[in-house]
Amino acid sequence: MFAKVLSAAVLGIEGYIVQVETHFEGGLPAFVTVGLPDSAVKESKERVCAAIRNAGYYLPNKRITVNLAPADIRKEGSAYDLPMAIGILAASGQIDPEKLRDTVVLGELALDGQVRAIRGGLPISVAVRDAAVPRILLPKQNAKEAAMALGLAVHPVETLRQAVEILDGEGTDPPFTVPVEDVFARVASYGVDFQDVKGQEHVKRSLEVAAAGGHNVLMIGPPGSGKTMLAKRIPTVLPDLTLEEALETTKIHSVAGLLPTDTALIATRPFRSPHHTISDAGLIGGGHLPRPGEVSLAHHGVLFLDELPEFRKNVLEVLRQPMEDGRVTISRAALTVTYPAVFMLVAAMNPCPCGHFGNPLHSCTCTVMDVQRYRSRISGPLLDRIDIHVEVPAIPYRELAGRATGETSEAVRRRVMTARRLQTERFRGRPGVYCNAHMTPRDIRKYGVVGSESDVLLGRAITRLGLSARAYDRILKVSRTIADLDASESIRPQHISEAIQYRSLDRDFTTMV
């Protein structure tokens, strides 16, 4: 007696079809699972047997062998419970095996036959649709995200008995659908706005430039100056997510098990803010069976690192590869997984250990060596990948107590989107280059050409302000973005001078004491 049920699994953020093959034979009663199952899959036999009996079905007193194919990929999780139960019922004649050919089944079973949520509903549904399988049965809690795979008939189930009825053709409910436009309209909103921030107009301008060019940014200022408040509002001025970006972002959160059950799609830019005690595996991703880390959860959004020098050095250094490549590859003995990680890095730090270096309202208690040692915790190669350094001073009481507010996030976002459209047209046909921050040295030579007056200004800045050589390309990149915000084809002296202001950490520290 044999039956085959189609199921699915996730590798990285991509799904693939798994065939659950069930075979009965004589001998002592047993339940054996093969096909590289992990501990959760091996334990499925207890849940499956109890669920079949408690749902009112017959469990044959035979030796049951379940094979999960392909057998050379490790299977993890509890999503195979439901297809195993369906396979046993089909092999024992309680379900017609012919009715299982065009349906993918997955879900975790409770002992009473209830079906519980799984991880990776969206990437699995997309893989099922791409494999030309017309129908999927999965837990009700995953139905909304699965419905984002347009063209696939999604049938949510709550119990094992309901799944059997649908497969037998007794279920009369139509496939579950969710209008994509309504989902975007309902969830594509932020609860914060740049207008909430009082003062700090020059910092807001620098963040607008960073958003327009996709530049990484570092804010340096004393405690309470508003660095975190400003960082949380950066996603509100970034361009809206496209459907493709939203689907890719939702896939990552679904695989990580962080997608709320009532959410079909992540339609806003992610904002991730890990604590400085995070490990390198937590930031980049990892584990025995690799899971996405914070850099991947921030894909198409903002990764905010507060108190940057307090992060362990090895944690900061592993950021360099994803910042450069836009992806993270995690290799283990059993498999290698690649997760996307295209994010905008926003970091914040105090100017010194006590936090009051250069603050006219408080005296700094740190020595020159203390300040140098504190700032040296950020390595040159990492600092080299941050285009904008902006100082965030303490807010004067007059601005703090006043009622005046600045521009709304919507007004800033319109200018950002106009600049991004120019860059999209400029880099059309260049894979991997979507904004000015991604420009290669060849692109800088082509699009970062400056006139003689601007060249003289840039030379003086390098010489007199003690700017490092690595600051040269960064200044040209940021200047190109400022010119785009002004809708200027050429980089003018005022664009250069503004960009120079955003390289404070490249200046000779001893001249600032």
Kinemage of the C-alpha trace (Angstrom):
@kinemage 1
@onewidth
@group {chain A} dominant
@subgroup {mainchain}
@vectorlist {calphas} color= white
{ca met a 1} P 0.000 0.000 0.000
{ca phe a 2} L 1.539 3.263 -1.151
{ca ala a 3} L 0.533 6.947 -1.428
{ca lys a 4} L 2.330 10.133 -2.406
{ca val a 5} L 1.459 13.621 -1.138
{ca leu a 6} L 3.044 16.856 -2.394
{ca ser a 7} L 4.387 19.200 0.251
{ca ala a 8} L 7.012 21.958 0.262
{ca ala a 9} L 9.896 23.421 2.250
{ca val a 10} L 12.144 26.477 2.292
{ca leu a 11} L 15.865 26.744 1.585
{ca gly a 12} L 17.047 30.258 2.316
{ca ile a 13} L 14.084 32.355 1.194
{ca glu a 14} L 13.147 30.162 -1.750
{ca gly a 15} L 10.688 27.279 -1.573
{ca tyr a 16} L 10.914 23.879 -3.230
{ca ile a 17} L 8.573 20.909 -3.636
{ca val a 18} L 8.918 17.925 -1.284
{ca gln a 19} L 7.277 14.574 -2.024
{ca val a 20} L 5.966 12.782 1.080
{ca glu a 21} L 5.855 9.072 0.204
{ca thr a 22} L 3.998 6.692 2.530
{ca his a 23} L 4.347 2.879 2.464
{ca phe a 24} L 2.665 0.147 4.559
{ca glu a 25} L 3.981 -3.356 5.055
{ca gly a 26} L 3.494 -6.259 7.427
{ca gly a 27} L 5.528 -6.938 10.536
{ca leu a 28} L 5.733 -5.324 13.934
{ca pro a 29} L 3.923 -1.961 14.131
{ca ala a 30} L 6.366 0.931 13.685
{ca phe a 31} L 6.604 4.435 12.247
{ca val a 32} L 9.858 5.263 10.475
{ca thr a 33} L 10.700 8.598 8.819
{ca val a 34} L 13.590 8.809 6.345
{ca gly a 35} L 14.937 11.530 4.051
{ca leu a 36} L 17.289 13.460 6.400
{ca pro a 37} L 14.652 14.505 8.970
{ca asp a 38} L 15.626 16.679 11.936
{ca ser a 39} L 14.349 16.145 15.479
{ca ala a 40} L 11.079 18.024 14.917
{ca val a 41} L 10.302 15.895 11.862
{ca lys a 42} L 11.154 12.665 13.674
{ca glu a 43} L 8.753 13.636 16.475
{ca ser a 44} L 5.972 14.098 13.917
{ca lys a 45} L 4.971 10.448 14.252
{ca glu a 46} L 3.588 11.034 17.762
{ca arg a 47} L 1.572 14.071 16.691
{ca val a 48} L 0.362 12.435 13.474
{ca cys a 49} L -0.816 9.210 15.107
{ca ala a 50} L -2.651 11.036 17.893
{ca ala a 51} L -4.251 13.514 15.457
{ca ile a 52} L -5.513 10.725 13.162
{ca arg a 53} L -7.146 8.858 16.024
{ca asn a 54} L -8.623 11.969 17.688
{ca ala a 55} L -10.017 13.177 14.352
{ca gly a 56} L -12.013 9.955 14.082
{ca tyr a 57} L -9.966 8.110 11.448
{ca tyr a 58} L -8.440 4.634 11.450
{ca leu a 59} L -4.684 4.187 12.014
{ca pro a 60} L -3.486 0.874 10.516
{ca asn a 61} L -1.564 -1.403 12.879
{ca lys a 62} L 1.318 -1.901 10.413
{ca arg a 63} L 4.875 -0.825 9.782
{ca ile a 64} L 4.659 2.686 8.300
{ca thr a 65} L 7.569 4.135 6.341
{ca val a 66} L 7.524 7.817 5.331
{ca asn a 67} L 10.130 9.115 2.900
{ca leu a 68} L 10.718 12.835 2.342
{ca ala a 69} L 12.155 13.389 -1.122
{ca pro a 70} L 14.553 14.754 -2.234
{ca ala a 71} L 16.373 12.721 0.394
{ca asp a 72} L 19.697 14.594 0.158
{ca ile a 73} L 18.358 17.870 1.657
{ca arg a 74} L 17.837 18.074 5.408
{ca lys a 75} L 14.167 18.523 6.377
{ca glu a 76} L 13.309 20.645 9.402
{ca gly a 77} L 10.232 21.930 11.182
{ca ser a 78} L 6.740 20.626 11.819
{ca ala a 79} L 5.102 21.519 8.481
{ca tyr a 80} L 5.211 17.861 7.347
{ca asp a 81} L 2.680 16.731 9.984
{ca leu a 82} L -0.403 17.301 7.840
{ca pro a 83} L 0.971 15.758 4.604
{ca met a 84} L 2.148 12.715 6.604
{ca ala a 85} L -1.339 12.266 8.054
{ca ile a 86} L -2.948 12.686 4.626
{ca gly a 87} L -0.485 10.166 3.174
{ca ile a 88} L -1.367 7.583 5.827
{ca leu a 89} L -5.087 8.088 5.218
{ca ala a 90} L -4.562 7.779 1.446
{ca ala a 91} L -2.397 4.652 1.713
{ca ser a 92} L -4.995 3.024 3.974
{ca gly a 93} L -7.837 3.776 1.517
{ca gln a 94} L -9.579 6.463 3.572
{ca ile a 95} L -8.782 9.100 0.886
{ca asp a 96} L -8.602 8.540 -2.864
{ca pro a 97} L -4.867 8.897 -3.763
{ca glu a 98} L -5.815 10.223 -7.212
{ca lys a 99} L -7.219 13.361 -5.588
{ca leu a 100} L -3.804 14.306 -4.198
{ca arg a 101} L -1.982 14.857 -7.494
{ca asp a 102} L -2.703 18.566 -7.945
{ca thr a 103} L -2.475 19.773 -4.328
{ca val a 104} L 0.399 20.753 -2.038
{ca val a 105} L -0.336 20.132 1.647
{ca leu a 106} L 1.500 21.445 4.686
{ca gly a 107} L 0.778 22.287 8.312
{ca glu a 108} L 1.592 21.349 11.891
{ca leu a 109} L -0.854 19.108 13.717
{ca ala a 110} L -1.994 19.347 17.315
{ca leu a 111} L -2.836 16.114 19.135
{ca asp a 112} L -6.565 16.786 18.719
{ca gly a 113} L -6.288 17.266 14.931
{ca gln a 114} L -6.142 21.056 14.880
{ca val a 115} L -3.807 22.594 12.272
{ca arg a 116} L -1.266 25.138 13.495
{ca ala a 117} L 0.734 27.848 11.692
{ca ile a 118} L 4.063 27.223 9.959
{ca arg a 119} L 6.999 29.334 8.796
{ca gly a 120} L 7.624 30.346 5.203
{ca gly a 121} L 4.062 30.415 3.879
{ca leu a 122} L 4.794 33.048 1.215
{ca pro a 123} L 8.009 31.617 -0.318
{ca ile a 124} L 6.422 28.166 -0.329
{ca ser a 125} L 3.309 29.446 -2.103
{ca val a 126} L 5.393 31.235 -4.729
{ca ala a 127} L 7.376 28.028 -5.344
{ca val a 128} L 4.151 26.001 -5.636
{ca arg a 129} L 2.745 28.439 -8.181
{ca asp a 130} L 6.008 28.427 -10.169
{ca ala a 131} L 5.954 24.609 -10.169
{ca ala a 132} L 2.541 24.741 -11.910
{ca val a 133} L 0.723 23.029 -9.027
{ca pro a 134} L -2.735 24.652 -9.010
{ca arg a 135} L -3.745 24.282 -5.351
{ca ile a 136} L -2.306 24.491 -1.835
{ca leu a 137} L -3.754 23.503 1.559
{ca leu a 138} L -2.119 25.210 4.517
{ca pro a 139} L -3.014 26.559 8.005
{ca lys a 140} L -5.562 29.352 8.214
{ca gln a 141} L -3.019 31.608 9.941
{ca asn a 142} L -0.801 31.500 6.829
{ca ala a 143} L -3.580 32.058 4.283
{ca lys a 144} L -3.107 35.818 3.870
{ca glu a 145} L 0.584 35.669 3.030
{ca ala a 146} L 0.053 32.645 0.772
{ca ala a 147} L -2.634 34.528 -1.161
{ca met a 148} L 0.044 37.012 -2.276
{ca ala a 149} L 1.184 34.330 -4.761
{ca leu a 150} L -1.321 35.438 -7.366
{ca gly a 151} L -2.693 32.680 -9.586
{ca leu a 152} L -2.590 29.979 -6.901
{ca ala a 153} L -5.761 28.514 -5.332
{ca val a 154} L -5.239 28.848 -1.569
{ca his a 155} L -7.404 26.742 0.758
{ca pro a 156} L -6.948 27.512 4.474
{ca val a 157} L -7.674 24.660 6.880
{ca glu a 158} L -8.143 24.562 10.648
{ca thr a 159} L -8.433 20.816 11.262
{ca leu a 160} L -7.326 17.531 9.757
{ca arg a 161} L -10.936 16.599 9.065
{ca gln a 162} L -11.493 19.851 7.131
{ca ala a 163} L -8.403 19.107 5.010
{ca val a 164} L -9.755 15.627 4.202
{ca glu a 165} L -13.141 17.066 3.225
{ca ile a 166} L -11.520 19.554 0.825
{ca leu a 167} L -9.422 16.813 -0.770
{ca asp a 168} L -12.507 14.588 -1.114
{ca gly a 169} L -14.348 17.417 -2.863
{ca glu a 170} L -16.807 17.949 -0.035
{ca gly a 171} L -15.578 21.455 0.815
{ca thr a 172} L -17.644 24.150 -0.868
{ca asp a 173} L -15.701 27.281 0.159
{ca pro a 174} L -13.993 29.106 -2.752
{ca pro a 175} L -10.206 29.677 -2.673
{ca phe a 176} L -9.038 32.385 -0.282
{ca thr a 177} L -8.047 35.698 -1.913
{ca val a 178} L -6.671 39.032 -0.721
{ca pro a 179} L -6.740 42.167 -2.952
{ca val a 180} L -3.117 43.334 -3.205
{ca glu a 181} L -4.120 46.992 -3.642
{ca asp a 182} L -6.168 46.912 -0.445
{ca val a 183} L -3.279 45.352 1.451
{ca phe a 184} L -0.910 48.151 0.397
{ca ala a 185} L -3.454 50.827 1.215
{ca arg a 186} L -4.136 49.333 4.654
{ca val a 187} L -0.605 48.710 5.881
{ca ala a 188} L 1.608 51.108 3.892
{ca ser a 189} L 1.691 53.806 6.574
{ca tyr a 190} L 4.073 54.885 9.315
{ca gly a 191} L 3.208 56.031 12.809
{ca val a 192} L 5.946 58.674 12.942
{ca asp a 193} L 6.838 61.765 10.921
{ca phe a 194} L 9.834 64.070 10.471
{ca gln a 195} L 7.570 66.894 11.547
{ca asp a 196} L 7.694 65.486 15.086
{ca val a 197} L 11.373 66.444 15.414
{ca lys a 198} L 12.006 69.978 16.648
{ca gly a 199} L 15.080 71.777 15.368
{ca gln a 200} L 18.030 69.883 13.871
{ca glu a 201} L 17.243 71.206 10.391
{ca his a 202} L 20.759 70.598 9.075
{ca val a 203} L 20.609 66.993 10.321
{ca lys a 204} L 17.253 66.493 8.588
{ca arg a 205} L 18.828 67.835 5.416
{ca ser a 206} L 21.707 65.361 5.661
{ca leu a 207} L 19.255 62.484 6.163
{ca glu a 208} L 17.308 63.657 3.113
{ca val a 209} L 20.528 63.517 1.103
{ca ala a 210} L 21.280 60.054 2.506
{ca ala a 211} L 17.813 58.784 1.586
{ca ala a 212} L 17.998 60.308 -1.900
{ca gly a 213} L 21.267 58.554 -2.722
{ca gly a 214} L 20.934 55.427 -0.590
{ca his a 215} L 23.983 56.510 1.434
{ca asn a 216} L 24.970 55.033 4.777
{ca val a 217} L 25.045 57.659 7.507
{ca leu a 218} L 26.645 58.079 10.927
{ca met a 219} L 25.272 60.598 13.442
{ca ile a 220} L 27.591 61.902 16.171
{ca gly a 221} L 26.100 63.813 19.088
{ca pro a 222} L 25.618 63.971 22.857
{ca pro a 223} L 22.937 61.943 24.666
{ca gly a 224} L 19.441 63.351 24.225
{ca ser a 225} L 20.179 65.255 21.011
{ca gly a 226} L 17.583 63.250 19.054
{ca lys a 227} L 19.731 60.754 17.112
{ca thr a 228} L 17.413 57.788 17.701
{ca met a 229} L 14.299 59.869 17.067
{ca leu a 230} L 15.695 61.017 13.734
{ca ala a 231} L 16.791 57.523 12.732
{ca lys a 232} L 13.335 56.045 13.331
{ca arg a 233} L 11.870 58.527 10.863
{ca ile a 234} L 14.241 57.773 7.976
{ca pro a 235} L 11.990 55.023 6.515
{ca thr a 236} L 9.212 57.599 6.189
{ca val a 237} L 11.190 59.568 3.582
{ca leu a 238} L 12.462 56.592 1.574
{ca pro a 239} L 10.665 55.719 -1.685
{ca asp a 240} L 7.620 53.472 -1.323
{ca leu a 241} L 8.209 49.735 -1.605
{ca thr a 242} L 7.361 48.204 -4.946
{ca leu a 243} L 5.355 44.974 -5.007
{ca glu a 244} L 8.491 42.967 -5.850
{ca glu a 245} L 10.413 44.535 -2.956
{ca ala a 246} L 7.489 43.967 -0.581
{ca leu a 247} L 7.250 40.298 -1.574
{ca glu a 248} L 10.978 39.733 -1.088
{ca thr a 249} L 10.933 41.478 2.295
{ca thr a 250} L 7.879 39.498 3.384
{ca lys a 251} L 9.582 36.241 2.392
{ca ile a 252} L 12.464 36.912 4.770
{ca his a 253} L 10.186 37.752 7.706
{ca ser a 254} L 8.021 34.738 6.945
{ca val a 255} L 11.013 32.377 6.942
{ca ala a 256} L 12.205 33.911 10.230
{ca gly a 257} L 8.764 33.395 11.780
{ca leu a 258} L 8.353 37.135 12.415
{ca leu a 259} L 5.384 37.799 10.128
{ca pro a 260} L 2.240 38.508 12.199
{ca thr a 261} L -0.599 36.082 11.490
{ca asp a 262} L -2.957 38.875 10.434
{ca thr a 263} L -0.423 40.394 7.995
{ca ala a 264} L -0.456 39.453 4.321
{ca leu a 265} L 2.405 41.675 3.205
{ca ile a 266} L 5.070 43.957 4.651
{ca ala a 267} L 4.367 47.150 2.732
{ca thr a 268} L 6.557 49.570 4.711
{ca arg a 269} L 10.335 49.846 4.813
{ca pro a 270} L 11.706 47.648 7.637
{ca phe a 271} L 13.476 49.358 10.528
{ca arg a 272} L 15.693 47.066 12.600
{ca ser a 273} L 17.509 48.281 15.700
{ca pro a 274} L 19.510 45.480 17.362
{ca his a 275} L 21.057 46.011 20.808
{ca his a 276} L 24.819 46.483 20.951
{ca thr a 277} L 25.202 43.155 22.801
{ca ile a 278} L 24.091 41.214 19.701
{ca ser a 279} L 26.350 38.429 18.431
{ca asp a 280} L 27.756 38.201 14.931
{ca ala a 281} L 25.362 35.311 14.178
{ca gly a 282} L 22.418 37.377 15.366
{ca leu a 283} L 23.442 40.284 13.153
{ca ile a 284} L 24.439 38.386 10.011
{ca gly a 285} L 22.425 35.213 10.485
{ca gly a 286} L 23.436 31.701 11.373
{ca gly a 287} L 22.701 28.741 13.575
{ca his a 288} L 22.917 25.010 12.962
{ca leu a 289} L 20.184 25.459 10.352
{ca pro a 290} L 20.905 29.030 9.193
{ca arg a 291} L 18.271 31.669 9.903
{ca pro a 292} L 18.274 35.257 8.590
{ca gly a 293} L 19.943 37.840 10.800
{ca glu a 294} L 19.217 41.512 11.369
{ca val a 295} L 20.932 42.615 8.152
{ca ser a 296} L 18.538 40.447 6.124
{ca leu a 297} L 15.501 41.445 8.191
{ca ala a 298} L 16.421 45.050 7.295
{ca his a 299} L 16.417 44.187 3.560
{ca his a 300} L 15.034 47.140 1.537
{ca gly a 301} L 14.910 49.152 4.756
{ca val a 302} L 17.063 50.646 7.513
{ca leu a 303} L 19.483 48.940 9.886
{ca phe a 304} L 20.040 51.249 12.873
{ca leu a 305} L 23.042 50.630 15.114
{ca asp a 306} L 22.824 52.857 18.188
{ca glu a 307} L 25.947 53.362 20.314
{ca leu a 308} L 28.083 52.065 17.435
{ca pro a 309} L 31.433 51.914 19.323
{ca glu a 310} L 29.817 49.684 21.976
{ca phe a 311} L 29.288 46.845 19.475
{ca arg a 312} L 31.960 44.179 19.638
{ca lys a 313} L 34.665 44.615 17.015
{ca asn a 314} L 34.118 41.202 15.408
{ca val a 315} L 30.397 41.988 15.078
{ca leu a 316} L 31.065 45.255 13.284
{ca glu a 317} L 33.636 43.718 10.972
{ca val a 318} L 31.210 41.084 9.629
{ca leu a 319} L 29.053 43.964 8.366
{ca arg a 320} L 31.565 44.780 5.665
{ca gln a 321} L 30.705 41.941 3.277
{ca pro a 322} L 26.904 42.442 3.202
{ca met a 323} L 27.359 46.222 2.891
{ca glu a 324} L 29.546 45.610 -0.147
{ca asp a 325} L 27.700 42.705 -1.817
{ca gly a 326} L 24.077 43.200 -0.744
{ca arg a 327} L 23.745 39.577 0.371
{ca val a 328} L 24.896 37.202 3.091
{ca thr a 329} L 26.136 33.663 2.448
{ca ile a 330} L 26.109 31.314 5.444
{ca ser a 331} L 27.905 27.990 5.038
{ca arg a 332} L 27.396 24.970 7.263
{ca ala a 333} L 28.420 21.333 6.944
{ca ala a 334} L 24.943 20.328 5.761
{ca leu a 335} L 24.116 23.242 3.454
{ca thr a 336} L 24.918 26.746 2.239
{ca val a 337} L 22.241 29.445 2.351
{ca thr a 338} L 22.246 32.933 0.815
{ca tyr a 339} L 19.986 35.683 2.146
{ca pro a 340} L 19.568 39.129 0.530
{ca ala a 341} L 20.781 42.096 2.583
{ca val a 342} L 20.379 45.375 0.714
{ca phe a 343} L 19.904 47.931 3.472
{ca met a 344} L 20.718 51.492 4.422
{ca leu a 345} L 23.011 51.571 7.459
{ca val a 346} L 22.241 54.325 9.957
{ca ala a 347} L 24.515 54.463 12.987
{ca ala a 348} L 24.730 56.744 16.001
{ca met a 349} L 27.468 57.390 18.536
{ca asn a 350} L 28.532 59.829 21.209
{ca pro a 351} L 31.502 62.092 20.416
{ca cys a 352} L 33.441 60.661 23.396
{ca pro a 353} L 32.979 58.165 26.250
{ca cys a 354} L 31.244 60.690 28.507
{ca gly a 355} L 29.220 62.025 25.571
{ca his a 356} L 29.922 65.737 25.975
{ca phe a 357} L 32.990 66.437 23.846
{ca gly a 358} L 32.344 69.738 22.064
{ca asn a 359} L 29.097 70.347 23.995
{ca pro a 360} L 29.018 73.992 25.199
{ca leu a 361} L 26.416 73.127 27.858
{ca his a 362} L 28.446 70.400 29.601
{ca ser a 363} L 32.150 70.020 30.235
{ca cys a 364} L 33.838 66.929 28.864
{ca thr a 365} L 35.753 64.788 31.383
{ca cys a 366} L 37.593 62.693 28.779
{ca thr a 367} L 41.253 63.021 27.881
{ca val a 368} L 42.450 63.283 24.294
{ca met a 369} L 43.596 59.664 24.469
{ca asp a 370} L 40.172 58.590 25.776
{ca val a 371} L 38.438 60.221 22.822
{ca gln a 372} L 40.889 58.786 20.306
{ca arg a 373} L 40.598 55.316 21.800
{ca tyr a 374} L 36.794 55.544 21.777
{ca arg a 375} L 36.608 56.598 18.131
{ca ser a 376} L 39.189 54.027 17.044
{ca arg a 377} L 36.738 51.249 17.951
{ca ile a 378} L 35.235 51.889 14.522
{ca ser a 379} L 37.686 50.501 11.994
{ca gly a 380} L 38.772 52.397 8.917
{ca pro a 381} L 37.354 49.822 6.452
{ca leu a 382} L 33.914 50.065 8.078
{ca leu a 383} L 34.067 53.844 8.251
{ca asp a 384} L 35.063 53.819 4.591
{ca arg a 385} L 31.655 52.352 3.736
{ca ile a 386} L 29.755 55.178 5.476
{ca asp a 387} L 29.347 58.112 3.121
{ca ile a 388} L 27.877 60.715 5.475
{ca his a 389} L 29.057 61.724 8.969
{ca val a 390} L 26.865 64.382 10.532
{ca glu a 391} L 27.172 66.068 13.910
{ca val a 392} L 23.962 66.285 15.951
{ca pro a 393} L 24.310 69.039 18.591
{ca ala a 394} L 22.245 69.334 21.742
{ca ile a 395} L 18.921 71.082 21.138
{ca pro a 396} L 18.688 74.596 22.654
{ca tyr a 397} L 15.825 75.132 25.069
{ca arg a 398} L 14.227 77.763 22.824
{ca glu a 399} L 13.820 75.252 19.988
{ca leu a 400} L 12.778 72.470 22.351
{ca ala a 401} L 10.042 74.543 23.978
{ca gly a 402} L 8.874 76.213 20.752
{ca arg a 403} L 5.952 75.138 18.641
{ca ala a 404} L 7.582 75.526 15.263
{ca thr a 405} L 7.848 72.329 13.241
{ca gly a 406} L 9.644 71.498 10.033
{ca glu a 407} L 8.555 69.795 6.851
{ca thr a 408} L 6.468 66.659 6.835
{ca ser a 409} L 7.925 63.321 5.775
{ca glu a 410} L 5.635 63.361 2.723
{ca ala a 411} L 7.146 66.619 1.454
{ca val a 412} L 10.680 65.305 1.907
{ca arg a 413} L 9.816 61.952 0.307
{ca arg a 414} L 8.580 63.657 -2.859
{ca arg a 415} L 11.996 65.266 -3.378
{ca val a 416} L 13.752 61.994 -2.556
{ca met a 417} L 11.674 60.085 -5.096
{ca thr a 418} L 12.396 62.697 -7.780
{ca ala a 419} L 16.134 62.281 -7.186
{ca arg a 420} L 15.833 58.477 -7.184
{ca arg a 421} L 14.054 58.539 -10.542
{ca leu a 422} L 17.010 60.449 -12.017
{ca gln a 423} L 19.389 57.829 -10.675
{ca thr a 424} L 17.246 54.957 -11.931
{ca glu a 425} L 17.392 56.424 -15.422
{ca arg a 426} L 21.124 57.115 -15.115
{ca phe a 427} L 22.017 53.548 -14.128
{ca arg a 428} L 19.516 51.783 -16.356
{ca gly a 429} L 21.050 48.571 -17.637
{ca arg a 430} L 23.646 48.418 -14.853
{ca pro a 431} L 22.828 45.375 -12.677
{ca gly a 432} L 23.463 45.972 -8.991
{ca val a 433} L 23.653 49.781 -9.328
{ca tyr a 434} L 20.390 51.469 -8.399
{ca cys a 435} L 21.451 54.671 -6.659
{ca asn a 436} L 24.495 56.890 -6.209
{ca ala a 437} L 25.716 55.004 -3.133
{ca his a 438} L 26.308 51.938 -5.335
{ca met a 439} L 28.529 53.756 -7.825
{ca thr a 440} L 31.819 52.081 -8.686
{ca pro a 441} L 35.059 54.057 -9.233
{ca arg a 442} L 34.325 53.924 -12.972
{ca asp a 443} L 30.869 55.443 -12.374
{ca ile a 444} L 32.359 58.164 -10.190
{ca arg a 445} L 34.786 59.118 -12.952
{ca lys a 446} L 31.888 59.278 -15.401
{ca tyr a 447} L 29.153 60.941 -13.340
{ca gly a 448} L 31.217 62.716 -10.669
{ca val a 449} L 33.068 65.108 -12.968
{ca val a 450} L 33.533 68.550 -11.392
{ca gly a 451} L 34.525 71.893 -12.863
{ca ser a 452} L 37.755 73.731 -12.158
{ca glu a 453} L 36.228 75.861 -9.389
{ca ser a 454} L 34.814 72.808 -7.642
{ca asp a 455} L 38.098 70.974 -8.056
{ca val a 456} L 39.997 73.781 -6.337
{ca leu a 457} L 37.489 73.771 -3.465
{ca leu a 458} L 37.798 70.010 -3.048
{ca gly a 459} L 41.605 70.192 -3.083
{ca arg a 460} L 41.619 72.823 -0.359
{ca ala a 461} L 39.302 70.738 1.788
{ca ile a 462} L 41.522 67.678 1.509
{ca thr a 463} L 44.593 69.739 2.430
{ca arg a 464} L 43.376 72.202 5.056
{ca leu a 465} L 40.770 70.128 6.891
{ca gly a 466} L 42.963 67.072 7.068
{ca leu a 467} L 40.459 64.887 5.197
{ca ser a 468} L 41.626 61.397 4.390
{ca ala a 469} L 42.185 60.118 0.867
{ca arg a 470} L 39.259 57.714 1.177
{ca ala a 471} L 36.940 60.687 1.728
{ca tyr a 472} L 37.501 61.864 -1.846
{ca asp a 473} L 35.200 59.345 -3.582
{ca arg a 474} L 32.613 59.646 -0.807
{ca ile a 475} L 32.426 63.400 -1.237
{ca leu a 476} L 31.919 63.011 -4.983
{ca lys a 477} L 29.145 60.445 -4.466
{ca val a 478} L 27.303 62.644 -1.994
{ca ser a 479} L 27.857 65.715 -4.204
{ca arg a 480} L 26.219 63.840 -7.094
{ca thr a 481} L 23.192 63.145 -4.901
{ca ile a 482} L 22.928 66.765 -3.756
{ca ala a 483} L 23.070 67.841 -7.410
{ca asp a 484} L 20.268 65.370 -8.191
{ca leu a 485} L 18.132 66.911 -5.438
{ca asp a 486} L 18.705 70.264 -7.135
{ca ala a 487} L 17.930 68.687 -10.548
{ca ser a 488} L 21.361 69.825 -11.710
{ca glu a 489} L 23.237 67.895 -14.389
{ca ser a 490} L 26.609 69.214 -13.207
{ca ile a 491} L 28.177 69.176 -9.743
{ca arg a 492} L 28.542 72.772 -8.602
{ca pro a 493} L 30.757 74.281 -5.867
{ca gln a 494} L 27.824 74.556 -3.441
{ca his a 495} L 27.193 70.830 -3.831
{ca ile a 496} L 30.840 70.082 -3.081
{ca ser a 497} L 30.904 72.376 -0.049
{ca glu a 498} L 27.804 70.760 1.437
{ca ala a 499} L 29.198 67.269 0.902
{ca ile a 500} L 32.462 68.255 2.611
{ca gln a 501} L 30.500 69.090 5.767
{ca tyr a 502} L 29.362 65.471 5.942
{ca arg a 503} L 32.855 64.026 6.562
{ca ser a 504} L 33.505 65.124 10.149
{ca leu a 505} L 35.213 61.911 11.286
{ca asp a 506} L 37.778 62.156 8.479
{ca arg a 507} L 39.199 65.379 9.861
{ca asp a 508} L 42.417 65.433 11.821
{ca phe a 509} L 41.204 64.933 15.403
{ca thr a 510} L 44.018 66.953 16.997
{ca thr a 511} L 42.890 70.099 15.175
{ca met a 512} L 39.465 69.802 16.816
{ca val a 513} L 40.738 69.764 20.423
